[in-house]
Amino acid sequence: MALLRVRHCRALLYCRRAPPRCPACGGDLRAAGLAAAPVRLRCPFRHGHGQPHAFLIRPSRGTFLHDYRGHCDLHVGITNSRGLVYNYDQEGVHRAASGWEQCISIPLVQPDMWELLQHWDNLLEEFSLEEAWLPHRYEEQQHNCYTFALAFVNRVRQARGRAALSKGEFTQRFLLPHTSEASRYLALQQQLQHSDVYVVPLAEQQHHSGAGSHSLLE
């Protein structure tokens, strides 16, 4: 069921179904007008196989909404133009047509990058065949799925005359806006497992800038 947000009496009310009265002040929400109309929150998770040319993040086991806890391991991959997910682990490179149905998705290519869109699949396939991604080269901490995905992003960036990104820079600039949004959404989901309405005073509501629409490859 969708998450809803209602603004009333200097508070944000998060719920799955809007209550008739505000739990913060007791006021009648039905008489509060358009200002208190429920707003559906955007779910930050996408069907990864429907997200071409993207950087995907999912839990190593299970799904975000049903299984994920903050300490769980994550797995990442890169999609080709058909939503096939290239990902690397101790068995080498996989080309997955299923299993990535609930992901954080970060677009890598803008629609006006015609030449890159035309060659993307070949670039990704050729990159995945390199010796660096053989099974015996895998190392859980230093040479893993994240290494594979970031190395491909940097390969494409450098071919376009852009500087390579360090792991820290990539995480800070491009991953954190998306993962922070997902963390807030999951926290609300957990709060609403124990109560019908979660009340956040507006003075405590933190305002976060959105994850920019610019491309990682620019």
C-alpha positions as a LaTeX table, in Angstrom:
\begin{tabular}{lrrr}
\hline
Residue & $x$ (\AA) & $y$ (\AA) & $z$ (\AA) \\
\hline
Met1 & 0.00 & 0.00 & 0.00 \\
Ala2 & 1.24 & 3.49 & $-0.85$ \\
Leu3 & 2.64 & 5.90 & 1.73 \\
Leu4 & 0.78 & 9.20 & 2.07 \\
Arg5 & 1.82 & 12.55 & 3.52 \\
Val6 & $-0.66$ & 15.05 & 4.96 \\
Arg7 & 0.34 & 18.53 & 6.09 \\
His8 & $-1.68$ & 19.98 & 8.97 \\
Cys9 & $-1.21$ & 22.18 & 12.05 \\
Arg10 & 2.53 & 22.62 & 11.53 \\
Ala11 & 3.09 & 18.89 & 11.31 \\
Leu12 & 3.56 & 16.27 & 8.62 \\
Leu13 & 1.41 & 13.19 & 9.05 \\
Tyr14 & 2.64 & 10.02 & 7.35 \\
Cys15 & 0.13 & 7.24 & 6.90 \\
Arg16 & $-1.23$ & 4.57 & 4.56 \\
Arg17 & $-4.79$ & 5.87 & 4.78 \\
Ala18 & $-5.53$ & 9.46 & 5.80 \\
Pro19 & $-7.34$ & 9.60 & 9.18 \\
Pro20 & $-10.54$ & 11.66 & 9.53 \\
Arg21 & $-9.00$ & 13.76 & 12.31 \\
Cys22 & $-5.48$ & 15.06 & 12.86 \\
Pro23 & $-3.76$ & 13.07 & 15.63 \\
Ala24 & $-1.61$ & 16.11 & 16.48 \\
Cys25 & $-4.39$ & 18.67 & 17.11 \\
Gly26 & $-7.66$ & 16.78 & 16.81 \\
Gly27 & $-8.83$ & 18.94 & 13.89 \\
Asp28 & $-11.14$ & 17.61 & 11.18 \\
Leu29 & $-8.92$ & 16.82 & 8.19 \\
Arg30 & $-11.92$ & 16.48 & 5.89 \\
Ala31 & $-12.76$ & 20.13 & 6.49 \\
Ala32 & $-9.17$ & 21.35 & 6.12 \\
Gly33 & $-9.40$ & 21.84 & 2.37 \\
Leu34 & $-6.88$ & 21.31 & $-0.38$ \\
Ala35 & $-3.92$ & 22.29 & 1.82 \\
Ala36 & $-4.41$ & 19.09 & 3.86 \\
Ala37 & $-5.06$ & 16.81 & 0.88 \\
Pro38 & $-3.02$ & 13.57 & 1.06 \\
Val39 & 0.03 & 13.42 & $-1.21$ \\
Arg40 & 1.32 & 10.06 & $-2.35$ \\
Leu41 & 5.05 & 9.64 & $-1.70$ \\
Arg42 & 7.21 & 8.54 & $-4.59$ \\
Cys43 & 8.56 & 5.03 & $-4.04$ \\
Pro44 & 12.36 & 5.14 & $-4.58$ \\
Phe45 & 12.54 & 1.58 & $-5.87$ \\
Arg46 & 12.30 & 0.61 & $-9.54$ \\
His47 & 12.02 & $-2.56$ & $-11.60$ \\
Gly48 & 15.66 & $-2.74$ & $-12.62$ \\
His49 & 15.09 & $-4.71$ & $-15.82$ \\
Gly50 & 12.97 & $-1.83$ & $-17.09$ \\
Gln51 & 15.75 & 0.71 & $-16.45$ \\
Pro52 & 18.20 & 0.68 & $-19.40$ \\
His53 & 21.67 & 2.26 & $-19.18$ \\
Ala54 & 21.50 & 2.48 & $-15.39$ \\
Phe55 & 23.49 & 1.79 & $-12.23$ \\
Leu56 & 21.39 & $-0.50$ & $-10.00$ \\
Ile57 & 21.57 & $-1.22$ & $-6.28$ \\
Arg58 & 19.71 & $-4.03$ & $-4.50$ \\
Pro59 & 20.16 & $-6.11$ & $-1.33$ \\
Ser60 & 22.37 & $-9.15$ & $-1.81$ \\
Arg61 & 19.47 & $-11.23$ & $-0.50$ \\
Gly62 & 15.78 & $-10.47$ & $-0.60$ \\
Thr63 & 14.27 & $-7.08$ & $-1.37$ \\
Phe64 & 14.41 & $-3.61$ & 0.14 \\
Leu65 & 10.78 & $-3.46$ & 1.21 \\
His66 & 10.54 & $-6.91$ & 2.76 \\
Asp67 & 14.00 & $-7.94$ & 3.91 \\
Tyr68 & 16.43 & $-5.04$ & 4.09 \\
Arg69 & 17.92 & $-3.79$ & 7.33 \\
Gly70 & 20.60 & $-1.12$ & 7.52 \\
His71 & 23.45 & $-3.59$ & 8.04 \\
Cys72 & 22.59 & $-5.88$ & 5.12 \\
Asp73 & 25.01 & $-6.24$ & 2.22 \\
Leu74 & 24.18 & $-4.58$ & $-1.08$ \\
His75 & 24.88 & $-5.70$ & $-4.63$ \\
Val76 & 25.26 & $-3.45$ & $-7.68$ \\
Gly77 & 25.15 & $-3.85$ & $-11.44$ \\
Ile78 & 24.90 & $-2.02$ & $-14.77$ \\
Thr79 & 22.07 & $-2.49$ & $-17.26$ \\
Asn80 & 22.39 & $-2.66$ & $-21.01$ \\
Ser81 & 19.79 & $-1.21$ & $-23.41$ \\
Arg82 & 17.42 & $-4.16$ & $-22.83$ \\
Gly83 & 17.57 & $-4.17$ & $-19.02$ \\
Leu84 & 20.00 & $-7.09$ & $-18.80$ \\
Val85 & 21.99 & $-6.55$ & $-15.61$ \\
Tyr86 & 25.75 & $-7.06$ & $-15.76$ \\
Asn87 & 27.05 & $-7.76$ & $-12.26$ \\
Tyr88 & 30.20 & $-9.28$ & $-10.81$ \\
Asp89 & 30.75 & $-11.68$ & $-7.91$ \\
Gln90 & 32.94 & $-14.61$ & $-6.92$ \\
Glu91 & 31.57 & $-16.59$ & $-9.89$ \\
Gly92 & 32.53 & $-13.90$ & $-12.40$ \\
Val93 & 30.29 & $-11.65$ & $-14.48$ \\
His94 & 26.59 & $-12.44$ & $-14.67$ \\
Arg95 & 24.12 & $-11.16$ & $-17.23$ \\
Ala96 & 20.88 & $-11.33$ & $-15.29$ \\
Ala97 & 17.46 & $-11.18$ & $-16.92$ \\
Ser98 & 15.68 & $-11.51$ & $-13.55$ \\
Gly99 & 16.31 & $-10.91$ & $-9.87$ \\
Trp100 & 16.58 & $-7.11$ & $-10.01$ \\
Glu101 & 12.89 & $-6.28$ & $-9.79$ \\
Gln102 & 13.21 & $-3.89$ & $-6.82$ \\
Cys103 & 16.23 & $-1.61$ & $-7.03$ \\
Ile104 & 17.57 & 1.85 & $-6.54$ \\
Ser105 & 18.20 & 2.98 & $-10.11$ \\
Ile106 & 20.62 & 5.74 & $-11.12$ \\
Pro107 & 20.43 & 6.68 & $-14.83$ \\
Leu108 & 23.83 & 6.83 & $-16.51$ \\
Val109 & 23.02 & 8.14 & $-19.98$ \\
Gln110 & 20.96 & 11.12 & $-21.08$ \\
Pro111 & 18.63 & 10.77 & $-24.12$ \\
Asp112 & 20.73 & 13.17 & $-26.22$ \\
Met113 & 23.90 & 11.04 & $-25.93$ \\
Trp114 & 23.15 & 9.38 & $-29.28$ \\
Glu115 & 26.56 & 7.90 & $-30.02$ \\
Leu116 & 26.97 & 6.45 & $-26.53$ \\
Leu117 & 23.47 & 4.94 & $-26.62$ \\
Gln118 & 24.31 & 3.27 & $-29.94$ \\
His119 & 27.50 & 1.63 & $-28.63$ \\
Trp120 & 26.55 & 1.06 & $-24.97$ \\
Asp121 & 25.79 & $-2.65$ & $-25.23$ \\
Asn122 & 29.02 & $-3.46$ & $-27.07$ \\
Leu123 & 31.08 & $-1.41$ & $-24.62$ \\
Leu124 & 29.52 & $-3.17$ & $-21.65$ \\
Glu125 & 29.91 & $-6.64$ & $-23.14$ \\
Glu126 & 33.55 & $-6.05$ & $-24.13$ \\
Phe127 & 34.34 & $-4.63$ & $-20.70$ \\
Ser128 & 32.77 & $-7.63$ & $-18.95$ \\
Leu129 & 35.03 & $-10.03$ & $-20.89$ \\
Glu130 & 38.26 & $-8.50$ & $-19.60$ \\
Glu131 & 40.59 & $-10.62$ & $-17.49$ \\
Ala132 & 40.09 & $-8.35$ & $-14.47$ \\
Trp133 & 36.60 & $-9.80$ & $-14.02$ \\
Leu134 & 37.46 & $-13.49$ & $-14.01$ \\
Pro135 & 36.12 & $-15.37$ & $-10.95$ \\
His136 & 39.51 & $-15.87$ & $-9.30$ \\
Arg137 & 40.16 & $-12.13$ & $-9.31$ \\
Tyr138 & 37.18 & $-11.44$ & $-7.06$ \\
Glu139 & 37.96 & $-10.18$ & $-3.57$ \\
Glu140 & 35.12 & $-9.26$ & $-1.25$ \\
Gln141 & 36.53 & $-5.96$ & 0.02 \\
Gln142 & 38.77 & $-4.63$ & $-2.74$ \\
His143 & 37.69 & $-6.15$ & $-6.06$ \\
Asn144 & 33.95 & $-6.69$ & $-6.03$ \\
Cys145 & 30.67 & $-5.73$ & $-7.70$ \\
Tyr146 & 31.18 & $-2.06$ & $-6.85$ \\
Thr147 & 34.69 & $-2.14$ & $-8.34$ \\
Phe148 & 33.27 & $-3.59$ & $-11.55$ \\
Ala149 & 30.46 & $-1.05$ & $-11.91$ \\
Leu150 & 32.56 & 1.99 & $-11.04$ \\
Ala151 & 35.37 & 0.85 & $-13.35$ \\
Phe152 & 32.91 & 0.69 & $-16.24$ \\
Val153 & 31.51 & 4.14 & $-15.44$ \\
Asn154 & 35.05 & 5.53 & $-15.36$ \\
Arg155 & 35.98 & 3.76 & $-18.61$ \\
Val156 & 33.10 & 5.51 & $-20.37$ \\
Arg157 & 33.81 & 8.85 & $-18.68$ \\
Gln158 & 37.45 & 8.80 & $-19.73$ \\
Ala159 & 36.52 & 7.89 & $-23.30$ \\
Arg160 & 34.39 & 11.04 & $-23.29$ \\
Gly161 & 37.26 & 13.15 & $-21.96$ \\
Arg162 & 35.96 & 13.26 & $-18.37$ \\
Ala163 & 38.01 & 12.66 & $-15.23$ \\
Ala164 & 37.67 & 9.34 & $-13.43$ \\
Leu165 & 35.74 & 9.32 & $-10.17$ \\
Ser166 & 37.16 & 7.91 & $-6.96$ \\
Lys167 & 34.96 & 5.54 & $-4.96$ \\
Gly168 & 34.42 & 8.24 & $-2.33$ \\
Glu169 & 33.52 & 10.91 & $-4.87$ \\
Phe170 & 31.17 & 8.60 & $-6.75$ \\
Thr171 & 29.43 & 7.63 & $-3.52$ \\
Gln172 & 29.10 & 11.18 & $-2.22$ \\
Arg173 & 27.98 & 12.85 & $-5.45$ \\
Phe174 & 25.78 & 10.21 & $-7.03$ \\
Leu175 & 24.83 & 7.40 & $-4.65$ \\
Leu176 & 24.06 & 9.18 & $-1.40$ \\
Pro177 & 21.18 & 11.32 & $-2.69$ \\
His178 & 19.42 & 8.16 & $-3.88$ \\
Thr179 & 20.29 & 5.92 & $-0.93$ \\
Ser180 & 19.31 & 8.65 & 1.55 \\
Glu181 & 15.90 & 8.96 & $-0.08$ \\
Ala182 & 15.49 & 5.18 & 0.08 \\
Ser183 & 16.54 & 5.09 & 3.75 \\
Arg184 & 13.94 & 7.73 & 4.67 \\
Tyr185 & 11.25 & 5.81 & 2.80 \\
Leu186 & 12.14 & 2.54 & 4.54 \\
Ala187 & 12.22 & 4.29 & 7.94 \\
Leu188 & 8.66 & 5.51 & 7.34 \\
Gln189 & 7.61 & 2.01 & 6.32 \\
Gln190 & 8.99 & 0.66 & 9.60 \\
Gln191 & 7.30 & 3.38 & 11.69 \\
Leu192 & 3.95 & 2.56 & 10.11 \\
Gln193 & 4.29 & $-1.09$ & 11.03 \\
His194 & 3.64 & $-0.02$ & 14.64 \\
Ser195 & 1.14 & 2.83 & 14.24 \\
Asp196 & $-1.47$ & 4.08 & 11.78 \\
Val197 & $-0.01$ & 7.60 & 11.63 \\
Tyr198 & 3.53 & 8.87 & 12.16 \\
Val199 & 3.65 & 12.56 & 13.14 \\
Val200 & 6.70 & 14.73 & 12.40 \\
Pro201 & 6.62 & 18.38 & 13.57 \\
Leu202 & 7.61 & 20.65 & 10.71 \\
Ala203 & 10.33 & 22.22 & 12.86 \\
Glu204 & 12.02 & 18.80 & 12.93 \\
Gln205 & 11.47 & 17.99 & 9.27 \\
Gln206 & 14.78 & 18.06 & 7.46 \\
His207 & 14.77 & 19.37 & 3.90 \\
His208 & 17.03 & 17.45 & 1.53 \\
Ser209 & 17.96 & 18.43 & $-1.98$ \\
Gly210 & 16.92 & 15.97 & $-4.65$ \\
Ala211 & 19.29 & 13.69 & $-6.55$ \\
Gly212 & 20.17 & 15.78 & $-9.58$ \\
Ser213 & 19.11 & 14.83 & $-13.04$ \\
His214 & 22.54 & 15.33 & $-14.57$ \\
Ser215 & 24.38 & 12.35 & $-15.95$ \\
Leu216 & 27.20 & 10.52 & $-14.24$ \\
Leu217 & 28.96 & 10.53 & $-17.56$ \\
Glu218 & 29.00 & 14.31 & $-17.96$ \\
\hline
\end{tabular}
